[in-house]
Amino acid sequence: MSGAAVIGVVGAGAWGTALAQVLASDGSPVLLWAREPELVSEINATRRNRLFLPGAELAPGIAATGTLADLASCAALLVVVPAQFLARVLADLPAGPRDLVLCAKGIEAGSGRLMAEVAAAAVPGAELAVLSGPTFAHEVAAGLPTAVTLACGGGEAQWQRLAPLISRKTLRPYYSDDLIGAEIGGAVKNVLAIACGVVEGLGLGQNARAALIARGYAEMLRFGLARGARAETLAGLCGLGDLVLTCSSASSRNFTLGQALGQGQSAAEALAGKASVAEGASTAPVLAELAARDGIAMPIATAVHRLLAGELSAAEAAAELLARPLRAEQGGSP
């Protein structure tokens, strides 16, 4: 492919396409990699991604490709493939030192690794950053104001390189060097959003959902602190901010999955035929396993795992949580 894009986006799902759209909103060239050849053709020919981001007319600066080698000229790559596919896609990236900005939110099944750990093993020469926060793809693509955390493993020097590449009039990054906190906030909130969807599906009301968000945040904080995250990171955009958004709207895939479970569907029924991935469904079992292994009390996350596994019904999960022993309310307490 002729011409070098300043920035590349790996993954043309809803979030990847939305990021490409906002990055190209000022006329910048953006190279967008898609796995599906028909999607590459559609984006280039019609400026549309009807499968993942219907309704958005894509900026002329976006060029789609199905060849990862075309990304070799990009100084920075935003990697937006689903968490469970990250390792295999990174293994096929063209060699060369560059900034990799990890945008998937999840924990790798089987290994329990966060995305930065996966990337460090797959691309040892890359300098890693994590972009996370309250970001519904359709709003970002529409140019609505959005703020995110950009956690830079390379510290201030990497921030100085990446912030001008990523910042746009409607996309405002905030600096952090806490990659662990940024990743854990994004991964855990997806599981908690399923739980909030269950509350909606069961018709338990707004009081119950607000309580679940607060107690879910306590679980996020316990898990994060145990893994080396900082409390202030989890209290920011990539933790509490993303949690509130994802747990409060049917625009969240994880919330709507939980809503379907609360209305009596099985996990298989609720997930069938979906083009986009609900990351919380893959994250819940590994999160519950890690919490049990390390002795971290995460009753909400564990209940979501058991519900997805078919071990109990939505009503039984709610009843178990309500029957837990009474205790003092502290963010770090079980």
N, C-alpha and C positions, 0 to 999 in steps of 0.2 A: 504493500500500500504506500503510495507516495504521500509525502507531507508528514511532518512529525507533530503529533498532538502533545500539548503541554502536559495533559493529565489523562490517564486512562481509567476506565471503570470496568471492573471485571464482574460481570453478572448483570443481565438485563431483565431481572424480575421487576416488581413494582418499585422497590426501594432503589435498586441500581439505576433504573431508568429515570426516576425522579431526581437522583443525584446528578446524573448526566445532564438533565434538563436545567437544573438550577446553575450548574457550573458553566453551561453554554449560554446562559441568559444574558451575559454581557458581550457575547460574540466570540468567546474563547472556543478554540477547537477542542472537542472531546471525542476520544475513541472509546466506543462501548462494545465490549465483547459479550456475545450471546452464544449459548451452547446450541440452540436450535437454528439450522440453516434457514428455515422458512421465516423465522423472526428477524434474522439479519436482513433478508430480502425485503420484508415488509417495512422495517424501519427506514432503510435506505430509499425505497421506492415511494413510500406513502407518508413518511414522517409520523407513523403511528405504531403503537404497541398495544394492539387491541386485546391481547391475551392477558397482560399483566397490568397495564395502565390505560384502560379505555377512556376515551374522552380527551386525552391530552394530545395536542399537536406539537410534535417535537421540534426543537430549535434547529435551524439549518446547520449550526456548527457541530452537530452530533453525527458521527460516522460510525456505523455498526460493522463489526467484523466477527467472523467465526474462527479466526486463526489467532491463537495466543501469541505466536511469534511476532505479529504485527505490533504488539505492545512493547517491543524491545526499546523503542525510541522514547518511551514515556519516562520522564524523570520521577514521577510518582504514580502509584496505582491505588485506587480505592477498590478494595476487594469486597464484593457484596454477594458472593455465592452463599447458599445456606450453610450453616455451621457444620453439618454432617458431611458435606462435600468439599470442605475447604482444603483438606490435606491433598486430595487427588488433583484438584485444580492447581494448587500452588506447585505441585511436583512437575507440572507441565509448563510453568511460566518460563519465558526466556531468561537465560542467565544474565547477571549483571547487578551491580549495587544500585539500589534505589530505595525510595521511601515506599513502604507498604502501609496503607491505612486500612485497618480491619474494621468492617462495618457490619458483619454478621453478629448476631446476639445469641449465644448458646454455649453449651459445654459438650465436648466431643463424647459421644457414647462409647462405652468400652474402656477408653483411656482415662476419662475424667479430666482431660486437659482443657484449659481455656484456649481461646483462639490464638492469643499471642504465643502460647507454648507450642501449639500446632505449627504456627508460621515459623517460629525460631528453628524448629527441627527441619522443616521442609525447605526453607530458604535462609540458610545461615548467614548470608551476606547482606540481608536486607535490614534496614533500620525501621523499626516497627512503631506504629501509632494506632490508636483506637479512636474511632468516631462514634459517639453514642449520645442519645438524648431523646426527648419527646418529639418524635418525627413520624407523623402519618404521611405516607408517600404522596397521596393525592394532593395534600395541602402544600407540600414542598414543591411539587411540580407546578402547582397553580400560582406559585410566587407569593404565598402567604408567609408572614414572618415566622422564622424558626431559629431557635438557639440550641446549640449542641455543645457537648464536651469534646475537645480534641486532646486526648491524652498522648503525650509524646515520650516514647522510651528514650529518645535522644535528647531530651530536655529542651532548654531554651533555643539551642541552635537549630534543632529540628523544627520547633515551633516557628521560628523566623523564616524557614523555608516553606513550610506548609500553609501557614495562616493566609498569606496572600494568594495562594493557589485555590484555597477552599472558600474563603470569605467572599460573600456576595451581598448585594443590597438587602436581600431577604433571608440570608443564611449567615448567622453570627456564631463563630466558634469561640469558646472560652478555653483557656489553657489549663492543663493539668499535666503532671508527670506520673500520675497514679494509674497505670495501665490495669492493674488488678481490680481496683475499685470500679473503673469504667466498665470493665468486662462483666464483673459480677452483678452490677446494677442491671445491665441489659439482659443478662441471662435469667436472673431470678425473677425479674418483673414479669417475664412472659408466663412463668408458671403461676404466679399470683393472679395474673389477668384471667387465666382459665378459671381459677377459683371464684373470682368476681363475676365471671359470666355464669357460673353455676348458681350463684346467689340470685342473679337476674332471672335465670331460667326457672328456678324454684319459686320465684315471686316472694322472696324474703324481705324485700324493701331496701330503701336507701340507708337506713340506720345500720343494717347488717353489712352492707357493702362498705360503708365508711369504717366500721370497726375492723373489717377484714383487711382493708388497705393499711390501717394503722398497725395491726398485729402482723401483717405480712411484711411491712417495713422493718419491724423488729426482727423478723426472721432473716431478712436480707442483711441487716446490720450484723447480727450474730455470725452469719456465715462469712460475710465479707471480712470482718475483723479477724476471724480465725484464719483466714487465708492471706492476711497481710494488707488488706485494703485500709484506706483511711476513712474515718467516720464522716469527715467533711465532704469527701468525694461522693459518698452514698447519699448525703443530704442534698446534693446538687442536681443538676439537669439529668445526668446519666443514671441516677438512682431514684430518688423520690420524685423528681419531675417526670421521668419516663413512667414510673409506677402509676402515678395519678392519671396520666393520659390513657395508658393502656388498660387500666382497670375501670375506665369510666365511659367507654364508647364502643358501640357496635362496629365502628370502623376498624377495630383491632381484630385480627384473625384469631388471636388467642382468646379474646373475650367471647367472640361468637362461637368458638369451639366449646367453651365452657357453658354457654347459654344452651347449646344443643344438648349437651350432657345433662344439664339441669331439667330439660324438657323431656328426658327419657331416652334419648338416642344413645346407642353404644358409641365407643370411640371410633370404631371402624365405620359406622354409618355417618358420623359427624365429619370424618376426614375424607370420605370417599368423593372423588371427582373434583377435588379442589386444585386449582392451578397453582396457587401460592401456598407456601409452607407455613404452618403454625409451629414455630420453633419450640414453644413450650411443651408440646407433646413429646418431643425428643429429649428435651432438657429435664423434664420432671423425674424420670427414673434414675438418671445418673446423679441428679441433685439429691434425691432422697437417699441414694446409696452412699454418696460422699458424706452427707450429714450423719447418717447412722454410723458410718465407719469412724468419724471423728468425734462422735458424741455431741453433735450440735442439735439442739431441739428445733425442729422445723415441722411442726404438726400440720400446717396448711399445705406445704409442699408435699409432705408425705401423703396426705389425704388425696391430693390431686393425682399423684402417682398411682395410688391404689384404685382410684376411680377410673383412670385411663386403662389400667390393667384388668378391669372388670372384677376386682376383688370386693367392691362394695358399690352401692348405688349412690346417687347424688344426695338423696335424703338421708341415707345412713352416714355419709361423710359429714354432712352438716350436723347431724345429731351427735356424732363423736366429738367434733370440735366444741360444741356447746356443753358437752358433759365433762370437759377437762377440769382438773382440780382448780379451785379458786386460789388466787395468789395476788401479790402486789403487781401493779403495772410499772414495769421498767423496760426500756428499749432493749436492754441486753439480757433480760431474764427469759426463761422458757415460758 
